[in-house]
Each structure stands twice: as structure tokens, then as C-alpha cells.
Amino acid sequence: MHSAASPKSHRVAALGAAVTALVSTPLHAHHSFAMYDQTKQVTHTGKLIRFIPGANHAQLLFEIVGDDGKPVIGADGKPITWGVELGPAAAIAKQGVTVESFPLGTVITVTLNPLRNGKAFGAFAQSGRLIRCGAEIPAGGCTAETGESFLASRD
């Protein structure tokens, strides 16, 4: 005797298919920028401590420095570290931003939209600039006038 499948067995099969689809979806899918506060822009100057090229988004990690070029120390006694998410490594490389052109220790100034949760990370601001100033802070700070601008306004 053959019986029709119960509604419960259809739900279980549908749930199984959904879980299979979810698990097989690549985890590196492009994310939303909703986690960044796009109503705020902050500009930081620091020394590059890590360049992370990525297919979807490259990241620069840097220690904030003062006008004297020395790291700014946080309440925990450690240098304050920030990070910024840029575009895909291949796209920014076409604009001159590579691991070779931004070696560790390079002084940079970057404008970003910070994370909404207050953590020290952000996305490169739509109207921002990434400025490279070499190994030391120039007189007058690391600015468009004293350094070289990259990724200038995408408006």
C-alpha cells in the first residue's frame, strides 16, 4: 500500500533543501555597508602595520600617530590601531594601491565611515582620499599637499 507524503515530511524536506543551499553558499559573498555609519566621516593619520589584499575588499591596518610621528597610546597602554576597508585588491591596484607601493611603516592619512558599533574600523569614505606620505610625517602633517593622493573622490 502506498501512502501520500504527510505535510510534515514536506516541511522536513524543504528545510533540508534550505540548509543544504545555505551551507553550500560561499561564505565570502559581498556584504552590505549598513554596518558603517555613512553619515559620519573621520580622518586618521597613522603608520601602516598590515596590508591585507582581498578579492572583495582590501584592508589597511594602521597605528594612529601624533604630529610628532609617535604612536598614540590608548587607555590600555597600547598603540591605538584602526583599519579601513577599501575596494577589491585588483581594482585598487589599477589605481596604484598595492602591497609594494604601500610597504609596512608607510605614513598614511585616510578618510573613512566608521563602524556603527564604535570599533576602530571603517570603510573608505565615498568622497575620501587615501594619502601616502612615506616613512615619516612631513612638516605640516600627512595631507594632500605633502603627500600623494590615491583613490580620490569616487563621486
CNS distance restraints for C-alpha pairs under 8 A (distance, minus, plus):
assign (resid   5 and name CA) (resid   9 and name CA) 6.31 0.50 0.50
assign (resid   5 and name CA) (resid  10 and name CA) 7.12 0.50 0.50
assign (resid   6 and name CA) (resid  10 and name CA) 6.63 0.50 0.50
assign (resid   7 and name CA) (resid  11 and name CA) 6.39 0.50 0.50
assign (resid   8 and name CA) (resid  12 and name CA) 6.25 0.50 0.50
assign (resid   9 and name CA) (resid  13 and name CA) 6.12 0.50 0.50
assign (resid  10 and name CA) (resid  14 and name CA) 6.10 0.50 0.50
assign (resid  11 and name CA) (resid  15 and name CA) 6.03 0.50 0.50
assign (resid  12 and name CA) (resid  16 and name CA) 6.10 0.50 0.50
assign (resid  13 and name CA) (resid  17 and name CA) 6.23 0.50 0.50
assign (resid  14 and name CA) (resid  18 and name CA) 6.18 0.50 0.50
assign (resid  15 and name CA) (resid  19 and name CA) 6.15 0.50 0.50
assign (resid  16 and name CA) (resid  20 and name CA) 6.13 0.50 0.50
assign (resid  17 and name CA) (resid  21 and name CA) 6.16 0.50 0.50
assign (resid  18 and name CA) (resid  22 and name CA) 6.13 0.50 0.50
assign (resid  19 and name CA) (resid  23 and name CA) 6.04 0.50 0.50
assign (resid  20 and name CA) (resid  24 and name CA) 6.10 0.50 0.50
assign (resid  21 and name CA) (resid  25 and name CA) 6.22 0.50 0.50
assign (resid  30 and name CA) (resid  56 and name CA) 6.78 0.50 0.50
assign (resid  33 and name CA) (resid 123 and name CA) 7.99 0.50 0.50
assign (resid  35 and name CA) (resid 115 and name CA) 5.82 0.50 0.50
assign (resid  35 and name CA) (resid 116 and name CA) 5.80 0.50 0.50
assign (resid  35 and name CA) (resid 117 and name CA) 7.82 0.50 0.50
assign (resid  36 and name CA) (resid 113 and name CA) 5.89 0.50 0.50
assign (resid  36 and name CA) (resid 114 and name CA) 5.53 0.50 0.50
assign (resid  36 and name CA) (resid 115 and name CA) 4.29 0.50 0.50
assign (resid  36 and name CA) (resid 116 and name CA) 5.37 0.50 0.50
assign (resid  36 and name CA) (resid 122 and name CA) 6.48 0.50 0.50
assign (resid  36 and name CA) (resid 123 and name CA) 6.74 0.50 0.50
assign (resid  37 and name CA) (resid 113 and name CA) 5.65 0.50 0.50
assign (resid  37 and name CA) (resid 114 and name CA) 5.74 0.50 0.50
assign (resid  37 and name CA) (resid 115 and name CA) 5.89 0.50 0.50
assign (resid  37 and name CA) (resid 116 and name CA) 5.27 0.50 0.50
assign (resid  38 and name CA) (resid 113 and name CA) 5.42 0.50 0.50
assign (resid  38 and name CA) (resid 114 and name CA) 7.70 0.50 0.50
assign (resid  38 and name CA) (resid 125 and name CA) 7.72 0.50 0.50
assign (resid  39 and name CA) (resid 113 and name CA) 7.57 0.50 0.50
assign (resid  40 and name CA) (resid 113 and name CA) 5.71 0.50 0.50
assign (resid  40 and name CA) (resid 114 and name CA) 7.01 0.50 0.50
assign (resid  41 and name CA) (resid 111 and name CA) 6.42 0.50 0.50
assign (resid  41 and name CA) (resid 112 and name CA) 5.41 0.50 0.50
assign (resid  41 and name CA) (resid 113 and name CA) 4.79 0.50 0.50
assign (resid  41 and name CA) (resid 114 and name CA) 6.89 0.50 0.50
assign (resid  41 and name CA) (resid 125 and name CA) 6.81 0.50 0.50
assign (resid  42 and name CA) (resid 111 and name CA) 5.55 0.50 0.50
assign (resid  42 and name CA) (resid 112 and name CA) 5.52 0.50 0.50
assign (resid  42 and name CA) (resid 113 and name CA) 6.47 0.50 0.50
assign (resid  42 and name CA) (resid 114 and name CA) 7.04 0.50 0.50
assign (resid  43 and name CA) (resid 109 and name CA) 6.82 0.50 0.50
assign (resid  43 and name CA) (resid 110 and name CA) 5.50 0.50 0.50
assign (resid  43 and name CA) (resid 111 and name CA) 4.20 0.50 0.50
assign (resid  43 and name CA) (resid 112 and name CA) 6.37 0.50 0.50
assign (resid  44 and name CA) (resid  64 and name CA) 6.79 0.50 0.50
assign (resid  44 and name CA) (resid 109 and name CA) 5.49 0.50 0.50
assign (resid  44 and name CA) (resid 110 and name CA) 5.63 0.50 0.50
assign (resid  44 and name CA) (resid 111 and name CA) 6.62 0.50 0.50
assign (resid  45 and name CA) (resid  64 and name CA) 5.78 0.50 0.50
assign (resid  45 and name CA) (resid  65 and name CA) 6.16 0.50 0.50
assign (resid  45 and name CA) (resid  66 and name CA) 7.84 0.50 0.50
assign (resid  45 and name CA) (resid 107 and name CA) 7.04 0.50 0.50
assign (resid  45 and name CA) (resid 108 and name CA) 5.55 0.50 0.50
assign (resid  45 and name CA) (resid 109 and name CA) 4.18 0.50 0.50
assign (resid  45 and name CA) (resid 110 and name CA) 6.62 0.50 0.50
assign (resid  45 and name CA) (resid 142 and name CA) 7.00 0.50 0.50
assign (resid  46 and name CA) (resid  62 and name CA) 5.48 0.50 0.50
assign (resid  46 and name CA) (resid  63 and name CA) 5.03 0.50 0.50
assign (resid  46 and name CA) (resid  64 and name CA) 4.08 0.50 0.50
assign (resid  46 and name CA) (resid  65 and name CA) 4.84 0.50 0.50
assign (resid  46 and name CA) (resid  71 and name CA) 7.80 0.50 0.50
assign (resid  46 and name CA) (resid 107 and name CA) 5.57 0.50 0.50
assign (resid  46 and name CA) (resid 108 and name CA) 5.56 0.50 0.50
assign (resid  46 and name CA) (resid 109 and name CA) 6.53 0.50 0.50
assign (resid  47 and name CA) (resid  62 and name CA) 5.17 0.50 0.50
assign (resid  47 and name CA) (resid  63 and name CA) 5.33 0.50 0.50
assign (resid  47 and name CA) (resid  64 and name CA) 6.66 0.50 0.50
assign (resid  47 and name CA) (resid  65 and name CA) 6.85 0.50 0.50
assign (resid  47 and name CA) (resid 104 and name CA) 7.54 0.50 0.50
assign (resid  47 and name CA) (resid 105 and name CA) 5.14 0.50 0.50
assign (resid  47 and name CA) (resid 106 and name CA) 5.41 0.50 0.50
assign (resid  47 and name CA) (resid 107 and name CA) 4.47 0.50 0.50
assign (resid  47 and name CA) (resid 108 and name CA) 6.24 0.50 0.50
assign (resid  48 and name CA) (resid  60 and name CA) 6.91 0.50 0.50
assign (resid  48 and name CA) (resid  61 and name CA) 5.95 0.50 0.50
assign (resid  48 and name CA) (resid  62 and name CA) 4.25 0.50 0.50
assign (resid  48 and name CA) (resid  63 and name CA) 6.65 0.50 0.50
assign (resid  48 and name CA) (resid 102 and name CA) 7.84 0.50 0.50
assign (resid  48 and name CA) (resid 103 and name CA) 7.45 0.50 0.50
assign (resid  48 and name CA) (resid 104 and name CA) 5.17 0.50 0.50
assign (resid  48 and name CA) (resid 105 and name CA) 4.99 0.50 0.50
assign (resid  48 and name CA) (resid 106 and name CA) 5.33 0.50 0.50
assign (resid  48 and name CA) (resid 107 and name CA) 6.36 0.50 0.50
assign (resid  48 and name CA) (resid 108 and name CA) 6.99 0.50 0.50
assign (resid  49 and name CA) (resid  60 and name CA) 7.82 0.50 0.50
assign (resid  49 and name CA) (resid  61 and name CA) 5.67 0.50 0.50
assign (resid  49 and name CA) (resid  62 and name CA) 5.04 0.50 0.50
assign (resid  49 and name CA) (resid  63 and name CA) 6.85 0.50 0.50
assign (resid  49 and name CA) (resid 104 and name CA) 5.33 0.50 0.50
assign (resid  49 and name CA) (resid 105 and name CA) 6.24 0.50 0.50
assign (resid  50 and name CA) (resid  60 and name CA) 5.93 0.50 0.50
assign (resid  50 and name CA) (resid  61 and name CA) 5.04 0.50 0.50
assign (resid  50 and name CA) (resid  62 and name CA) 6.83 0.50 0.50
assign (resid  50 and name CA) (resid 104 and name CA) 6.32 0.50 0.50
assign (resid  51 and name CA) (resid  58 and name CA) 7.47 0.50 0.50
assign (resid  51 and name CA) (resid  59 and name CA) 5.95 0.50 0.50
assign (resid  51 and name CA) (resid  60 and name CA) 4.76 0.50 0.50
assign (resid  51 and name CA) (resid  61 and name CA) 6.45 0.50 0.50
assign (resid  51 and name CA) (resid  99 and name CA) 6.33 0.50 0.50
assign (resid  51 and name CA) (resid 102 and name CA) 7.76 0.50 0.50
assign (resid  51 and name CA) (resid 103 and name CA) 7.97 0.50 0.50
assign (resid  51 and name CA) (resid 104 and name CA) 7.61 0.50 0.50
assign (resid  52 and name CA) (resid  58 and name CA) 5.48 0.50 0.50
assign (resid  52 and name CA) (resid  59 and name CA) 4.97 0.50 0.50
assign (resid  52 and name CA) (resid  60 and name CA) 6.29 0.50 0.50
assign (resid  53 and name CA) (resid  57 and name CA) 7.13 0.50 0.50
assign (resid  53 and name CA) (resid  58 and name CA) 4.36 0.50 0.50
assign (resid  53 and name CA) (resid  59 and name CA) 6.45 0.50 0.50
assign (resid  53 and name CA) (resid  88 and name CA) 7.69 0.50 0.50
assign (resid  53 and name CA) (resid  89 and name CA) 5.28 0.50 0.50
assign (resid  53 and name CA) (resid  99 and name CA) 7.69 0.50 0.50
assign (resid  54 and name CA) (resid  58 and name CA) 4.55 0.50 0.50
assign (resid  54 and name CA) (resid  59 and name CA) 7.51 0.50 0.50
assign (resid  54 and name CA) (resid  88 and name CA) 6.08 0.50 0.50
assign (resid  54 and name CA) (resid  89 and name CA) 5.45 0.50 0.50
assign (resid  55 and name CA) (resid  88 and name CA) 5.20 0.50 0.50
assign (resid  55 and name CA) (resid  89 and name CA) 5.80 0.50 0.50
assign (resid  55 and name CA) (resid  90 and name CA) 7.14 0.50 0.50
assign (resid  56 and name CA) (resid  87 and name CA) 6.76 0.50 0.50
assign (resid  56 and name CA) (resid  88 and name CA) 4.61 0.50 0.50
assign (resid  56 and name CA) (resid  89 and name CA) 7.27 0.50 0.50
assign (resid  57 and name CA) (resid  85 and name CA) 6.16 0.50 0.50
assign (resid  57 and name CA) (resid  86 and name CA) 5.54 0.50 0.50
assign (resid  57 and name CA) (resid  87 and name CA) 4.77 0.50 0.50
assign (resid  57 and name CA) (resid  88 and name CA) 4.35 0.50 0.50
assign (resid  57 and name CA) (resid  89 and name CA) 6.42 0.50 0.50
assign (resid  58 and name CA) (resid  85 and name CA) 5.93 0.50 0.50
assign (resid  58 and name CA) (resid  86 and name CA) 5.20 0.50 0.50
assign (resid  58 and name CA) (resid  87 and name CA) 5.96 0.50 0.50
assign (resid  58 and name CA) (resid  88 and name CA) 5.66 0.50 0.50
assign (resid  58 and name CA) (resid  89 and name CA) 5.31 0.50 0.50
assign (resid  59 and name CA) (resid  83 and name CA) 6.72 0.50 0.50
assign (resid  59 and name CA) (resid  84 and name CA) 5.53 0.50 0.50
assign (resid  59 and name CA) (resid  85 and name CA) 4.55 0.50 0.50
assign (resid  59 and name CA) (resid  86 and name CA) 5.83 0.50 0.50
assign (resid  60 and name CA) (resid  83 and name CA) 5.50 0.50 0.50
assign (resid  60 and name CA) (resid  84 and name CA) 5.39 0.50 0.50
assign (resid  60 and name CA) (resid  85 and name CA) 6.74 0.50 0.50
assign (resid  60 and name CA) (resid  86 and name CA) 7.80 0.50 0.50
assign (resid  61 and name CA) (resid  81 and name CA) 6.98 0.50 0.50
assign (resid  61 and name CA) (resid  82 and name CA) 5.80 0.50 0.50
assign (resid  61 and name CA) (resid  83 and name CA) 4.22 0.50 0.50
assign (resid  61 and name CA) (resid  84 and name CA) 6.61 0.50 0.50
assign (resid  62 and name CA) (resid  81 and name CA) 5.58 0.50 0.50
assign (resid  62 and name CA) (resid  82 and name CA) 5.51 0.50 0.50
assign (resid  62 and name CA) (resid  83 and name CA) 6.16 0.50 0.50
assign (resid  63 and name CA) (resid  71 and name CA) 6.29 0.50 0.50
assign (resid  63 and name CA) (resid  72 and name CA) 7.58 0.50 0.50
assign (resid  63 and name CA) (resid  79 and name CA) 6.23 0.50 0.50
assign (resid  63 and name CA) (resid  80 and name CA) 5.64 0.50 0.50
assign (resid  63 and name CA) (resid  81 and name CA) 4.38 0.50 0.50
assign (resid  63 and name CA) (resid  82 and name CA) 6.34 0.50 0.50
assign (resid  64 and name CA) (resid  71 and name CA) 5.75 0.50 0.50
assign (resid  64 and name CA) (resid  72 and name CA) 5.68 0.50 0.50
assign (resid  64 and name CA) (resid  79 and name CA) 7.23 0.50 0.50
assign (resid  64 and name CA) (resid  80 and name CA) 5.72 0.50 0.50
assign (resid  64 and name CA) (resid  81 and name CA) 6.09 0.50 0.50
assign (resid  64 and name CA) (resid  82 and name CA) 7.08 0.50 0.50
assign (resid  65 and name CA) (resid  69 and name CA) 5.26 0.50 0.50
assign (resid  65 and name CA) (resid  70 and name CA) 5.19 0.50 0.50
assign (resid  65 and name CA) (resid  71 and name CA) 4.26 0.50 0.50
assign (resid  65 and name CA) (resid  72 and name CA) 5.22 0.50 0.50
assign (resid  66 and name CA) (resid  70 and name CA) 5.67 0.50 0.50
assign (resid  66 and name CA) (resid  71 and name CA) 6.35 0.50 0.50
assign (resid  66 and name CA) (resid  72 and name CA) 6.02 0.50 0.50
assign (resid  67 and name CA) (resid 137 and name CA) 7.33 0.50 0.50
assign (resid  67 and name CA) (resid 141 and name CA) 6.54 0.50 0.50
assign (resid  68 and name CA) (resid 137 and name CA) 7.49 0.50 0.50
assign (resid  69 and name CA) (resid 136 and name CA) 6.79 0.50 0.50
assign (resid  69 and name CA) (resid 137 and name CA) 5.81 0.50 0.50
assign (resid  71 and name CA) (resid  79 and name CA) 5.70 0.50 0.50
assign (resid  71 and name CA) (resid  80 and name CA) 7.40 0.50 0.50
assign (resid  72 and name CA) (resid  79 and name CA) 5.55 0.50 0.50
assign (resid  72 and name CA) (resid  80 and name CA) 5.98 0.50 0.50
assign (resid  73 and name CA) (resid  77 and name CA) 5.74 0.50 0.50
assign (resid  73 and name CA) (resid  78 and name CA) 5.31 0.50 0.50
assign (resid  73 and name CA) (resid  79 and name CA) 4.33 0.50 0.50
assign (resid  73 and name CA) (resid  80 and name CA) 5.75 0.50 0.50
assign (resid  74 and name CA) (resid  78 and name CA) 5.60 0.50 0.50
assign (resid  74 and name CA) (resid  79 and name CA) 5.91 0.50 0.50
assign (resid  74 and name CA) (resid  80 and name CA) 5.50 0.50 0.50
assign (resid  81 and name CA) (resid 120 and name CA) 6.95 0.50 0.50
assign (resid  82 and name CA) (resid 120 and name CA) 4.87 0.50 0.50
assign (resid  82 and name CA) (resid 121 and name CA) 5.37 0.50 0.50
assign (resid  83 and name CA) (resid 120 and name CA) 6.59 0.50 0.50
assign (resid  83 and name CA) (resid 121 and name CA) 4.56 0.50 0.50
assign (resid  83 and name CA) (resid 122 and name CA) 6.39 0.50 0.50
assign (resid  84 and name CA) (resid 112 and name CA) 6.92 0.50 0.50
assign (resid  84 and name CA) (resid 121 and name CA) 5.64 0.50 0.50
assign (resid  84 and name CA) (resid 122 and name CA) 4.87 0.50 0.50
assign (resid  84 and name CA) (resid 123 and name CA) 5.32 0.50 0.50
assign (resid  84 and name CA) (resid 124 and name CA) 6.13 0.50 0.50
assign (resid  85 and name CA) (resid 121 and name CA) 7.86 0.50 0.50
assign (resid  85 and name CA) (resid 122 and name CA) 6.22 0.50 0.50
assign (resid  85 and name CA) (resid 123 and name CA) 4.64 0.50 0.50
assign (resid  85 and name CA) (resid 124 and name CA) 5.90 0.50 0.50
assign (resid  86 and name CA) (resid  92 and name CA) 7.77 0.50 0.50
assign (resid  86 and name CA) (resid 123 and name CA) 6.43 0.50 0.50
assign (resid  86 and name CA) (resid 124 and name CA) 5.53 0.50 0.50
assign (resid  87 and name CA) (resid  91 and name CA) 6.63 0.50 0.50
assign (resid  87 and name CA) (resid  92 and name CA) 6.20 0.50 0.50
assign (resid  88 and name CA) (resid  92 and name CA) 6.29 0.50 0.50
assign (resid  89 and name CA) (resid  93 and name CA) 5.89 0.50 0.50
assign (resid  89 and name CA) (resid  98 and name CA) 7.59 0.50 0.50
assign (resid  90 and name CA) (resid  94 and name CA) 6.58 0.50 0.50
assign (resid  91 and name CA) (resid  95 and name CA) 7.00 0.50 0.50
assign (resid  92 and name CA) (resid  96 and name CA) 6.50 0.50 0.50
assign (resid  92 and name CA) (resid  97 and name CA) 5.33 0.50 0.50
assign (resid  92 and name CA) (resid  98 and name CA) 7.36 0.50 0.50
assign (resid  92 and name CA) (resid 151 and name CA) 7.45 0.50 0.50
assign (resid  93 and name CA) (resid  97 and name CA) 4.74 0.50 0.50
assign (resid  93 and name CA) (resid  98 and name CA) 5.23 0.50 0.50
assign (resid  95 and name CA) (resid 150 and name CA) 6.85 0.50 0.50
assign (resid  95 and name CA) (resid 151 and name CA) 6.68 0.50 0.50
assign (resid  96 and name CA) (resid 101 and name CA) 7.02 0.50 0.50
assign (resid  96 and name CA) (resid 150 and name CA) 7.11 0.50 0.50
assign (resid  97 and name CA) (resid 101 and name CA) 6.18 0.50 0.50
assign (resid  97 and name CA) (resid 102 and name CA) 6.76 0.50 0.50
assign (resid  97 and name CA) (resid 150 and name CA) 7.20 0.50 0.50
assign (resid  98 and name CA) (resid 102 and name CA) 6.05 0.50 0.50
assign (resid  99 and name CA) (resid 103 and name CA) 5.92 0.50 0.50
assign (resid 102 and name CA) (resid 106 and name CA) 6.16 0.50 0.50
assign (resid 102 and name CA) (resid 132 and name CA) 7.66 0.50 0.50
assign (resid 105 and name CA) (resid 135 and name CA) 5.99 0.50 0.50
assign (resid 106 and name CA) (resid 132 and name CA) 6.99 0.50 0.50
assign (resid 106 and name CA) (resid 133 and name CA) 6.90 0.50 0.50
assign (resid 106 and name CA) (resid 134 and name CA) 5.16 0.50 0.50
assign (resid 106 and name CA) (resid 135 and name CA) 4.86 0.50 0.50
assign (resid 106 and name CA) (resid 136 and name CA) 7.56 0.50 0.50
assign (resid 107 and name CA) (resid 132 and name CA) 6.09 0.50 0.50
assign (resid 107 and name CA) (resid 133 and name CA) 5.29 0.50 0.50
assign (resid 107 and name CA) (resid 134 and name CA) 5.57 0.50 0.50
assign (resid 107 and name CA) (resid 135 and name CA) 5.70 0.50 0.50
assign (resid 107 and name CA) (resid 136 and name CA) 6.28 0.50 0.50
assign (resid 107 and name CA) (resid 137 and name CA) 6.49 0.50 0.50
assign (resid 107 and name CA) (resid 142 and name CA) 7.36 0.50 0.50
assign (resid 108 and name CA) (resid 130 and name CA) 6.94 0.50 0.50
assign (resid 108 and name CA) (resid 131 and name CA) 5.38 0.50 0.50
assign (resid 108 and name CA) (resid 132 and name CA) 4.71 0.50 0.50
assign (resid 108 and name CA) (resid 133 and name CA) 5.99 0.50 0.50
assign (resid 108 and name CA) (resid 134 and name CA) 7.88 0.50 0.50
assign (resid 108 and name CA) (resid 142 and name CA) 6.80 0.50 0.50
assign (resid 109 and name CA) (resid 129 and name CA) 7.81 0.50 0.50
assign (resid 109 and name CA) (resid 130 and name CA) 5.90 0.50 0.50
assign (resid 109 and name CA) (resid 131 and name CA) 5.05 0.50 0.50
assign (resid 109 and name CA) (resid 132 and name CA) 6.81 0.50 0.50
assign (resid 109 and name CA) (resid 142 and name CA) 6.12 0.50 0.50
assign (resid 109 and name CA) (resid 143 and name CA) 7.00 0.50 0.50
assign (resid 110 and name CA) (resid 124 and name CA) 7.49 0.50 0.50
assign (resid 110 and name CA) (resid 128 and name CA) 7.08 0.50 0.50
assign (resid 110 and name CA) (resid 129 and name CA) 5.83 0.50 0.50
assign (resid 110 and name CA) (resid 130 and name CA) 4.62 0.50 0.50
assign (resid 110 and name CA) (resid 131 and name CA) 6.35 0.50 0.50
assign (resid 111 and name CA) (resid 124 and name CA) 6.27 0.50 0.50
assign (resid 111 and name CA) (resid 125 and name CA) 5.80 0.50 0.50
assign (resid 111 and name CA) (resid 128 and name CA) 4.97 0.50 0.50
assign (resid 111 and name CA) (resid 129 and name CA) 5.97 0.50 0.50
assign (resid 111 and name CA) (resid 130 and name CA) 6.95 0.50 0.50
assign (resid 112 and name CA) (resid 122 and name CA) 5.56 0.50 0.50
assign (resid 112 and name CA) (resid 123 and name CA) 5.29 0.50 0.50
assign (resid 112 and name CA) (resid 124 and name CA) 4.39 0.50 0.50
assign (resid 112 and name CA) (resid 125 and name CA) 4.36 0.50 0.50
assign (resid 112 and name CA) (resid 128 and name CA) 6.73 0.50 0.50
assign (resid 113 and name CA) (resid 122 and name CA) 5.16 0.50 0.50
assign (resid 113 and name CA) (resid 123 and name CA) 5.24 0.50 0.50
assign (resid 113 and name CA) (resid 124 and name CA) 6.33 0.50 0.50
assign (resid 113 and name CA) (resid 125 and name CA) 5.36 0.50 0.50
assign (resid 114 and name CA) (resid 118 and name CA) 7.28 0.50 0.50
assign (resid 114 and name CA) (resid 119 and name CA) 7.81 0.50 0.50
assign (resid 114 and name CA) (resid 120 and name CA) 7.26 0.50 0.50
assign (resid 114 and name CA) (resid 121 and name CA) 5.86 0.50 0.50
assign (resid 114 and name CA) (resid 122 and name CA) 4.05 0.50 0.50
assign (resid 114 and name CA) (resid 123 and name CA) 6.57 0.50 0.50
assign (resid 115 and name CA) (resid 119 and name CA) 6.14 0.50 0.50
assign (resid 115 and name CA) (resid 120 and name CA) 7.31 0.50 0.50
assign (resid 115 and name CA) (resid 121 and name CA) 5.93 0.50 0.50
assign (resid 115 and name CA) (resid 122 and name CA) 5.27 0.50 0.50
assign (resid 115 and name CA) (resid 123 and name CA) 7.79 0.50 0.50
assign (resid 124 and name CA) (resid 128 and name CA) 6.57 0.50 0.50
assign (resid 124 and name CA) (resid 129 and name CA) 7.98 0.50 0.50
assign (resid 125 and name CA) (resid 129 and name CA) 7.75 0.50 0.50
assign (resid 126 and name CA) (resid 153 and name CA) 6.46 0.50 0.50
assign (resid 126 and name CA) (resid 154 and name CA) 5.92 0.50 0.50
assign (resid 126 and name CA) (resid 155 and name CA) 6.74 0.50 0.50
assign (resid 127 and name CA) (resid 152 and name CA) 7.13 0.50 0.50
assign (resid 127 and name CA) (resid 153 and name CA) 4.45 0.50 0.50
assign (resid 127 and name CA) (resid 154 and name CA) 6.12 0.50 0.50
assign (resid 127 and name CA) (resid 155 and name CA) 6.36 0.50 0.50
assign (resid 128 and name CA) (resid 151 and name CA) 7.72 0.50 0.50
assign (resid 128 and name CA) (resid 152 and name CA) 6.19 0.50 0.50
assign (resid 128 and name CA) (resid 153 and name CA) 5.73 0.50 0.50
assign (resid 129 and name CA) (resid 149 and name CA) 6.34 0.50 0.50
assign (resid 129 and name CA) (resid 150 and name CA) 6.18 0.50 0.50
assign (resid 129 and name CA) (resid 151 and name CA) 5.77 0.50 0.50
assign (resid 129 and name CA) (resid 152 and name CA) 4.64 0.50 0.50
assign (resid 129 and name CA) (resid 153 and name CA) 6.57 0.50 0.50
assign (resid 130 and name CA) (resid 149 and name CA) 5.72 0.50 0.50
assign (resid 130 and name CA) (resid 150 and name CA) 5.07 0.50 0.50
assign (resid 130 and name CA) (resid 151 and name CA) 6.08 0.50 0.50
assign (resid 130 and name CA) (resid 152 and name CA) 6.94 0.50 0.50
assign (resid 131 and name CA) (resid 142 and name CA) 7.13 0.50 0.50
assign (resid 131 and name CA) (resid 143 and name CA) 6.66 0.50 0.50
assign (resid 131 and name CA) (resid 144 and name CA) 6.41 0.50 0.50
assign (resid 131 and name CA) (resid 147 and name CA) 5.98 0.50 0.50
assign (resid 131 and name CA) (resid 148 and name CA) 5.42 0.50 0.50
assign (resid 131 and name CA) (resid 149 and name CA) 4.42 0.50 0.50
assign (resid 131 and name CA) (resid 150 and name CA) 6.03 0.50 0.50
assign (resid 132 and name CA) (resid 142 and name CA) 7.46 0.50 0.50
assign (resid 132 and name CA) (resid 147 and name CA) 5.46 0.50 0.50
assign (resid 132 and name CA) (resid 148 and name CA) 5.25 0.50 0.50
assign (resid 132 and name CA) (resid 149 and name CA) 6.50 0.50 0.50
assign (resid 132 and name CA) (resid 150 and name CA) 7.72 0.50 0.50
assign (resid 133 and name CA) (resid 137 and name CA) 6.68 0.50 0.50
assign (resid 133 and name CA) (resid 138 and name CA) 7.10 0.50 0.50
assign (resid 133 and name CA) (resid 142 and name CA) 5.78 0.50 0.50
assign (resid 133 and name CA) (resid 143 and name CA) 7.88 0.50 0.50
assign (resid 133 and name CA) (resid 146 and name CA) 6.87 0.50 0.50
assign (resid 133 and name CA) (resid 147 and name CA) 4.47 0.50 0.50
assign (resid 133 and name CA) (resid 148 and name CA) 6.52 0.50 0.50
assign (resid 134 and name CA) (resid 147 and name CA) 7.75 0.50 0.50
assign (resid 137 and name CA) (resid 141 and name CA) 5.76 0.50 0.50
assign (resid 137 and name CA) (resid 142 and name CA) 5.92 0.50 0.50
assign (resid 138 and name CA) (resid 142 and name CA) 6.10 0.50 0.50
assign (resid 138 and name CA) (resid 146 and name CA) 6.52 0.50 0.50
assign (resid 139 and name CA) (resid 146 and name CA) 7.94 0.50 0.50
assign (resid 140 and name CA) (resid 146 and name CA) 7.50 0.50 0.50
assign (resid 141 and name CA) (resid 146 and name CA) 7.21 0.50 0.50
assign (resid 142 and name CA) (resid 146 and name CA) 5.88 0.50 0.50
assign (resid 142 and name CA) (resid 147 and name CA) 6.04 0.50 0.50
assign (resid 143 and name CA) (resid 147 and name CA) 5.75 0.50 0.50
assign (resid 144 and name CA) (resid 148 and name CA) 6.29 0.50 0.50
assign (resid 144 and name CA) (resid 149 and name CA) 5.99 0.50 0.50
